[in-house]
Amino acid sequence: MFYDPLGKVCLLFDPRTPDRMWSYSVKEKKWTDNKVNGPEYPEGRHLGYFDEERNVFVVNSGTRTWVYRHKKAGK
């Protein structure tokens, strides 16, 4: 789980459901199930982090890198 300062939510990724990214708003005290569009999540061992400069959640699996950019509701 990592904090997205632009979206003001915590992002949670579960490899068991790679087509979903969960976001949690502390302000609203609410979880949201977000559909992930794009390439499939890489298999294997993972390293994840949030890149604030590029505003993306990053997962690296050796030779493959996967990114997710959270969009605020209404955008």
C-alpha positions in Angstrom: 0.0 0.0 0.0 1.3 3.4 -0.9 0.0 7.0 -0.6 -0.8 9.0 -3.7 -0.4 12.7 -2.7 -2.1 14.0 -5.8 -5.1 11.8 -5.6 -5.1 12.0 -1.8 -5.7 8.3 -1.4 -3.9 5.2 -0.3 -3.4 2.7 -3.2 -3.5 -1.0 -2.6 -2.7 -3.6 -5.2 -3.4 -7.3 -4.8 -1.7 -9.6 -7.3 -4.6 -12.0 -6.9 -6.9 -9.5 -8.6 -4.6 -7.8 -11.2 -7.5 -6.1 -13.0 -8.3 -4.0 -9.9 -6.6 -1.3 -7.8 -8.1 -0.4 -4.5 -8.0 3.2 -3.2 -8.8 4.4 0.3 -9.8 7.9 1.1 -9.0 8.9 4.7 -11.2 12.0 4.3 -14.2 10.0 3.2 -13.3 6.8 5.1 -14.1 4.8 2.1 -12.6 2.1 -0.1 -13.1 2.2 -3.9 -12.6 -0.6 -6.4 -10.9 0.8 -9.5 -10.8 -1.0 -12.8 -7.3 -1.3 -14.2 -7.0 -0.7 -18.0 -3.8 -1.6 -19.9 -1.2 -4.3 -20.0 -1.3 -7.2 -17.7 0.5 -7.2 -14.3 4.0 -8.9 -14.5 4.3 -12.3 -12.9 7.0 -13.4 -10.5 8.7 -11.6 -7.6 7.7 -8.0 -7.2 9.0 -4.7 -5.9 6.5 -1.9 -5.6 6.7 1.8 -4.8 5.0 5.1 -5.5 6.9 7.5 -7.8 5.8 11.0 -6.7 7.6 12.8 -9.5 5.7 10.9 -12.2 2.5 10.3 -10.0 2.4 6.6 -10.7 2.3 3.4 -8.6 5.1 1.2 -10.0 5.6 -2.6 -9.8 8.9 -4.0 -11.1 9.3 -7.7 -11.7 12.9 -8.1 -12.9 12.7 -7.3 -16.6 9.2 -5.9 -16.6 7.8 -2.7 -15.1 4.1 -2.1 -14.6 2.6 1.3 -13.7 -0.8 2.6 -12.5 -1.8 6.3 -12.4 -4.8 6.9 -10.2 -7.4 9.3 -11.5 -9.6 11.3 -9.2 -13.3 10.8 -9.3 -14.9 12.8 -12.0 -11.7 13.0 -14.1 
